[in-house]
Amino acid sequence: MIDRLEMFLALARERHFGRAAEACGVAQPSLSSAIRQLEDQLGVQLVIRGSRFQGLTPEGERVLERARAITADVRSLREEMRAVRHGLTGQLRIGVIPTALPRIADLTAPFLRRNPGIRVKIHSATSGEILSRLQDHSLDAGLSYLDHEPLGKVAAIPLFQERYVLLTTPDGPLERRSTAEWADLAGLPLCLLSSEMQNRRIINGHLADAGLSVDAAIESNSVLALIAHVATGHWHSVLPEALAAMVTGDPRLLALPLVAPAAQHRIGLITPARDLHTPALEALLAAARRLSPA
């Protein structure tokens, strides 16, 4: 039953029989047979079939949520027993919003020193992607915003506050200033993160509060692309303070803290809201609690 549920989850995630079979390491006929056997066991049709995968039935959608919970509990149990025999080992997959990447080592470095048998895979992803991938179990945890947009069914541990700077050049229009106000961005040619990024939506809100319309000449989902354009001297950007601190040794760049208001937003570790986690994830949660200011 567990193996069949895992194949069903892979099919719901991949939405393609061939890709789901590949993800499970089985032949496509074996996966199709396992799904039919699961349907026979449960007495309902789970998958809408045609010449290709067409989605889940209403019953399939209900089974999907239960299957995620069941397989997560089984995985936790297996890893707990392995930890009893061999110590804490395994892999954690952590999704991190791009603007928080400079801070992830604050969590993972002390965690890995305490738990050298764990391996960590870090994935850069939007906040929406992190929530979706926590739900389908392709991520174990995420580092994301806590208080700007709905989080859904997750548990959260606050870790730090994100503050913002205007990234500009030393010979730019604000060269003699030590800080900048949001209103100072009026008329500046901007390059900003693209609209699917929650950080961009936050920045849009602060600009709107300052009475400014947003007209970014350049948009990208890459922070490095924004920094490269600011370094040419033709554009300016708004970035988190921690991210800007990693590049302000470059003499072409100047970071001015944004004040009036000095906006800040909480970022923290989010995990699925379950009572039972794998031992590796429990250890990561313990590391997050030690780091949390709350």
SULURTA-V293790 format. One record per run of one state. SS is the DSSP state (a for helix, b for strand, c for the rest). FROM is the first residue (numbers start at 1). TO is the last residue. If there is no record, write none. Layout:
ss=SS from=FROM to=TO
ss=SS from=FROM to=TO
//
This chain:
ss=c from=1 to=1
ss=a from=2 to=14
ss=c from=15 to=16
ss=a from=17 to=24
ss=c from=25 to=27
ss=a from=28 to=42
ss=c from=43 to=46
ss=b from=47 to=47
ss=c from=48 to=55
ss=b from=56 to=56
ss=c from=57 to=57
ss=a from=58 to=86
ss=c from=87 to=89
ss=b from=90 to=96
ss=c from=97 to=97
ss=a from=98 to=114
ss=c from=115 to=117
ss=b from=118 to=124
ss=c from=125 to=126
ss=a from=127 to=135
ss=c from=136 to=140
ss=b from=141 to=145
ss=c from=146 to=153
ss=b from=154 to=168
ss=c from=169 to=178
ss=b from=179 to=181
ss=a from=182 to=185
ss=c from=186 to=189
ss=b from=190 to=193
ss=c from=194 to=197
ss=a from=198 to=209
ss=c from=210 to=215
ss=b from=216 to=220
ss=c from=221 to=222
ss=a from=223 to=231
ss=c from=232 to=235
ss=b from=236 to=240
ss=a from=241 to=245
ss=c from=246 to=253
ss=b from=254 to=259
ss=c from=260 to=263
ss=b from=264 to=272
ss=c from=273 to=278
ss=a from=279 to=291
ss=c from=292 to=294
//
